[in-house]
Amino acid sequence: MPSSSTPPPTLRPATSADIPAILSLLLTSFRQFPLFAALYTPLSHDLNTTHDTVFFWRRRLLLALLDPGCSVVVAEVPAEQAPALVAREGARGEEAECWRMLDWVVGTAGLSQQSGQMGGGVVVGFAIWRIRGVTRPFGWAAWLKKLAIDLELLFYRKFYTRKDQDTTRYKSYLKAEELLEQRFYPDPCYYLDNLCVDFRCQRMGIGTALAEWGVESARTERLPVGTEAGPMGVGLYRKLGFEEVGVWRVQIPGGQDIEMPVMRLVV
């Protein structure tokens, strides 16, 4: 397990070969994000529904990698600094759930956090950054790949009911997304869509490094930075100079509504 004195991770653009590692992180570590837990409640009761999450998120990640207005970044450490695969004694609550999912990810899904780079290490975090409010044209090859994925997803959305999501809650989330766009993102910005760090490697500067990467990119693009903060991210963003400009509320039918600070940084 890496220690606090461990050198910072290496950051690099992700490739399609990194998708298994990103999926593993998403399933095991992003579950600590309250909104994800609320929308994907079936995962807590039946791990077999996770096959749907893997299927749809794999395609979502492929679309992100094809999008010229999107940057997917991974953080990796050398193999000798890889986090442990055996749960620490006394793990409880959310941490225990993460370990339970990790067992499924490795044993059933066969996903690995091994780097997609030849001779690389282990991926311990990722971030998805988007230029929100600006559409950049696809090249022909990327556009054709995107079209094929879009058609496949359209087919499944029409004829297949996902088992990994709470349908009613997801519809409520989509309505909240529309209001978020209208109220807080009327103008272009460099937007942090997802940030996830291995649950075994928290508070080691990995999330900070991934966030700082986006802030520097925003300076190059001459755009402000925006995101919504989960409970573990508020302090990180404030440390980087973000300010709270409002609160995004997502109604959760049958559960407790979720409120997240909307954070903004002018660079």
LUMNU-45175 format. One record per residue (C-alpha): residue in one letter; x, y, z. Coordinates in steps of 0.1 Angstrom, whole numbers, plus 2048, in hexadecimal, padded with zeros to 3 digits. Each point is the difference from the previous one (the first is absolute). Layout:
N
+------+-----+-----+-----+
: resn :  xx :  yy :  zz :
+------+-----+-----+-----+
:    A :   X :   Y :   Z :
...
+------+-----+-----+-----+
// end
This chain:
267
+------+-----+-----+-----+
: resn :  xx :  yy :  zz :
+------+-----+-----+-----+
:    M : 800 : 800 : 800 :
:    P : 80F : 822 : 7F7 :
:    S : 808 : 817 : 81C :
:    S : 7FE : 826 : 804 :
:    S : 825 : 803 : 7F8 :
:    T : 7FB : 7EF : 7DE :
:    P : 809 : 815 : 7E2 :
:    P : 7E2 : 80F : 7ED :
:    P : 7EF : 7EA : 7E6 :
:    T : 807 : 803 : 7DB :
:    L : 7E4 : 811 : 7ED :
:    R : 7F9 : 7F9 : 7DB :
:    P : 7E4 : 800 : 7E7 :
:    A : 7EC : 7E0 : 801 :
:    T : 7FC : 7E8 : 7E3 :
:    S : 7E7 : 7E5 : 7F9 :
:    A : 818 : 7E7 : 810 :
:    D : 7FA : 812 : 821 :
:    I : 7DA : 7FB : 800 :
:    P : 801 : 7E0 : 816 :
:    A : 814 : 813 : 81A :
:    I : 7E8 : 81D : 7FF :
:    L : 7E2 : 7E9 : 803 :
:    S : 810 : 7EF : 81E :
:    L : 805 : 822 : 811 :
:    L : 7DE : 80B : 7F7 :
:    L : 7EF : 7E2 : 80F :
:    T : 815 : 7FD : 820 :
:    S : 808 : 824 : 809 :
:    F : 7E7 : 817 : 7EF :
:    R : 7E5 : 7ED : 814 :
:    Q : 80A : 817 : 81D :
:    F : 7F2 : 81D : 7ED :
:    P : 7DC : 804 : 80E :
:    L : 7EF : 807 : 7DE :
:    F : 80F : 7E1 : 7F1 :
:    A : 7F5 : 7EB : 81D :
:    A : 7DC : 80F : 7FE :
:    L : 7FC : 7F9 : 7DB :
:    Y : 810 : 7DE : 800 :
:    T : 7EF : 7F1 : 81E :
:    P : 7FB : 7DE : 7F0 :
:    L : 825 : 7FA : 802 :
:    S : 7FF : 7FF : 825 :
:    H : 7E6 : 7E3 : 7FF :
:    D : 80B : 7EC : 7E2 :
:    L : 824 : 801 : 7F3 :
:    N : 7F5 : 7EF : 7E0 :
:    T : 7EF : 820 : 7F5 :
:    T : 823 : 80F : 7FE :
:    H : 803 : 7F0 : 7DE :
:    D : 7E9 : 81B : 7F3 :
:    T : 815 : 81B : 80F :
:    V : 81F : 7F2 : 7F0 :
:    F : 7EF : 7FD : 7DE :
:    F : 7F2 : 824 : 7FF :
:    W : 81D : 811 : 810 :
:    R : 819 : 7EF : 7E9 :
:    R : 7EE : 811 : 7E3 :
:    R : 7FD : 821 : 812 :
:    L : 826 : 800 : 805 :
:    L : 806 : 7F7 : 7DC :
:    L : 7EB : 81E : 7F6 :
:    A : 813 : 816 : 817 :
:    L : 821 : 7F5 : 7F1 :
:    L : 7F3 : 808 : 7DD :
:    D : 7F3 : 822 : 809 :
:    P : 818 : 81C : 7F6 :
:    G : 7F2 : 816 : 81B :
:    C : 806 : 7E7 : 81C :
:    S : 820 : 7F5 : 812 :
:    V : 802 : 7E0 : 814 :
:    V : 81E : 7FF : 817 :
:    V : 80D : 7E4 : 815 :
:    A : 818 : 800 : 81E :
:    E : 817 : 7E2 : 803 :
:    V : 81A : 7F4 : 818 :
:    P : 81C : 7E6 : 7FC :
:    A : 7F5 : 7DB : 804 :
:    E : 814 : 7FE : 821 :
:    Q : 7EA : 81B : 80F :
:    A : 7DF : 7EF : 7F6 :
:    P : 7E5 : 800 : 81B :
:    A : 7F8 : 7E0 : 813 :
:    L : 7E7 : 7E7 : 7F2 :
:    V : 7F7 : 7F3 : 822 :
:    A : 7E8 : 813 : 816 :
:    R : 80E : 80F : 820 :
:    E : 7F3 : 7F1 : 820 :
:    G : 7E2 : 812 : 80E :
:    A : 7F4 : 811 : 7DF :
:    R : 7DC : 80C : 805 :
:    G : 7E5 : 814 : 7EF :
:    E : 809 : 810 : 7DF :
:    E : 823 : 7F2 : 801 :
:    A : 7F3 : 7DC : 805 :
:    E : 7E9 : 805 : 7E2 :
:    C : 81D : 80C : 7EB :
:    W : 814 : 7E0 : 809 :
:    R : 7E2 : 7EB : 7F8 :
:    M : 7FD : 810 : 7DE :
:    L : 825 : 7FC : 7FA :
:    D : 7FD : 7DB : 805 :
:    W : 7E5 : 7FF : 7E5 :
:    V : 814 : 816 : 7E9 :
:    V : 81F : 7EB : 802 :
:    G : 7F1 : 7DD : 804 :
:    T : 7E1 : 802 : 7EA :
:    A : 804 : 81C : 7E8 :
:    G : 825 : 7FA : 7FB :
:    L : 808 : 825 : 800 :
:    S : 822 : 80C : 80A :
:    Q : 80F : 822 : 809 :
:    Q : 81F : 7F8 : 7ED :
:    S : 80C : 81D : 7EB :
:    G : 7F7 : 7FF : 7DB :
:    Q : 823 : 80B : 7F8 :
:    M : 81A : 7E6 : 7F7 :
:    G : 815 : 7FB : 81F :
:    G : 7EB : 818 : 814 :
:    G : 7F5 : 7FE : 824 :
:    V : 7DE : 800 : 811 :
:    V : 7E5 : 81A : 7FA :
:    V : 7F4 : 80F : 821 :
:    G : 7EB : 81D : 7F4 :
:    F : 7EF : 811 : 7E2 :
:    A : 7EF : 820 : 7F6 :
:    I : 7E9 : 809 : 7E3 :
:    W : 802 : 824 : 7F5 :
:    R : 7E9 : 810 : 7E6 :
:    I : 7FE : 821 : 7EF :
:    R : 7DC : 808 : 809 :
:    G : 7EC : 816 : 7E9 :
:    V : 817 : 7FC : 7E2 :
:    T : 7FC : 7E6 : 7E5 :
:    R : 820 : 7F5 : 7EF :
:    P : 7FD : 7ED : 7DF :
:    F : 809 : 7DB : 7FE :
:    G : 817 : 7F3 : 7E5 :
:    W : 7F0 : 7E7 : 7E8 :
:    A : 80F : 7E1 : 80F :
:    A : 7F6 : 80B : 824 :
:    W : 7DD : 80A : 7F4 :
:    L : 7FA : 7DE : 7F0 :
:    K : 80B : 7EE : 820 :
:    K : 7E9 : 818 : 814 :
:    L : 7E3 : 7F9 : 7E9 :
:    A : 804 : 7DB : 804 :
:    I : 800 : 803 : 826 :
:    D : 7E3 : 818 : 801 :
:    L : 7EB : 7E8 : 7EA :
:    E : 808 : 7E3 : 817 :
:    L : 7F6 : 814 : 81F :
:    L : 7E1 : 80C : 7EF :
:    F : 7F6 : 7DC : 7FA :
:    Y : 806 : 7F5 : 824 :
:    R : 7ED : 81E : 80E :
:    K : 7E2 : 7F8 : 7EB :
:    F : 7FF : 7DA : 805 :
:    Y : 812 : 7FA : 821 :
:    T : 7F9 : 80A : 824 :
:    R : 81F : 806 : 814 :
:    K : 802 : 7EC : 820 :
:    D : 81B : 814 : 811 :
:    Q : 7EE : 821 : 803 :
:    D : 7E1 : 80C : 813 :
:    T : 7EB : 80C : 7E2 :
:    T : 7EB : 819 : 814 :
:    R : 81E : 810 : 810 :
:    Y : 813 : 802 : 7DF :
:    K : 7E3 : 813 : 7F0 :
:    S : 801 : 818 : 81D :
:    Y : 825 : 804 : 7FC :
:    L : 7FD : 809 : 7DB :
:    K : 7E7 : 81B : 809 :
:    A : 818 : 80E : 81A :
:    E : 81C : 7FF : 7E5 :
:    E : 7EB : 817 : 7E9 :
:    L : 7FB : 819 : 81C :
:    L : 825 : 7FE : 809 :
:    E : 809 : 809 : 7DC :
:    Q : 7E8 : 81D : 7FE :
:    R : 808 : 810 : 821 :
:    F : 826 : 7FA : 805 :
:    Y : 80F : 7F9 : 7DD :
:    P : 7F1 : 819 : 7E7 :
:    D : 823 : 809 : 7F4 :
:    P : 81D : 7EA : 7F5 :
:    C : 817 : 7F2 : 81B :
:    Y : 81A : 7E5 : 805 :
:    Y : 7EB : 7E6 : 813 :
:    L : 80B : 7E4 : 817 :
:    D : 7E6 : 7E5 : 7F8 :
:    N : 80F : 7E4 : 815 :
:    L : 81D : 7FD : 819 :
:    C : 807 : 7DE : 811 :
:    V : 81C : 7F4 : 815 :
:    D : 806 : 7DC : 80C :
:    F : 7EF : 7FC : 822 :
:    R : 820 : 7F1 : 80D :
:    C : 815 : 81E : 7F6 :
:    Q : 7EC : 81D : 80E :
:    R : 810 : 820 : 80E :
:    M : 821 : 7FA : 7ED :
:    G : 7FD : 81E : 7E8 :
:    I : 7F3 : 7EC : 7E3 :
:    G : 7DF : 812 : 7FD :
:    T : 812 : 821 : 804 :
:    A : 818 : 7F8 : 7E3 :
:    L : 7E3 : 7F6 : 7E9 :
:    A : 7EE : 820 : 809 :
:    E : 81F : 816 : 7FB :
:    W : 805 : 7F0 : 7DD :
:    G : 7DE : 80D : 7F6 :
:    V : 806 : 823 : 80F :
:    E : 820 : 803 : 7EB :
:    S : 7ED : 7F4 : 7E1 :
:    A : 7E5 : 81A : 807 :
:    R : 81A : 81B : 801 :
:    T : 80C : 7F5 : 7DD :
:    E : 7DC : 801 : 7F4 :
:    R : 7FA : 821 : 812 :
:    L : 7E0 : 7F3 : 80F :
:    P : 7F3 : 800 : 824 :
:    V : 7FE : 7DE : 812 :
:    G : 7E0 : 7F1 : 80E :
:    T : 7F4 : 7E1 : 812 :
:    E : 7E9 : 7F3 : 81B :
:    A : 811 : 7F4 : 820 :
:    G : 7F9 : 7E0 : 813 :
:    P : 806 : 7FF : 826 :
:    M : 825 : 7F5 : 7FB :
:    G : 807 : 81A : 7E5 :
:    V : 7F5 : 821 : 810 :
:    G : 820 : 805 : 813 :
:    L : 815 : 7F7 : 7E2 :
:    Y : 7F0 : 81A : 7E9 :
:    R : 801 : 81B : 81A :
:    K : 825 : 7FA : 805 :
:    L : 805 : 805 : 7DA :
:    G : 7ED : 822 : 802 :
:    F : 7DD : 7F5 : 7F5 :
:    E : 7E3 : 813 : 80E :
:    E : 7DD : 7F3 : 807 :
:    V : 7E7 : 812 : 7E8 :
:    G : 7E1 : 7EC : 80A :
:    V : 7F1 : 7DF : 809 :
:    W : 7F4 : 7E5 : 7E8 :
:    R : 7E3 : 7EB : 80E :
:    V : 7F6 : 7DE : 7F3 :
:    Q : 7DF : 7F2 : 80C :
:    I : 803 : 7DB : 808 :
:    P : 7DE : 7EF : 800 :
:    G : 7FE : 7E9 : 81E :
:    G : 820 : 80D : 80F :
:    Q : 811 : 81F : 80D :
:    D : 805 : 81C : 7E7 :
:    I : 824 : 808 : 7F7 :
:    E : 80F : 823 : 801 :
:    M : 822 : 807 : 7F2 :
:    P : 813 : 821 : 7FF :
:    V : 806 : 80E : 7DD :
:    M : 824 : 80B : 7FF :
:    R : 810 : 819 : 7E8 :
:    L : 823 : 80C : 7FA :
:    V : 80A : 81E : 7EA :
:    V : 823 : 7FA : 7F3 :
+------+-----+-----+-----+
// end
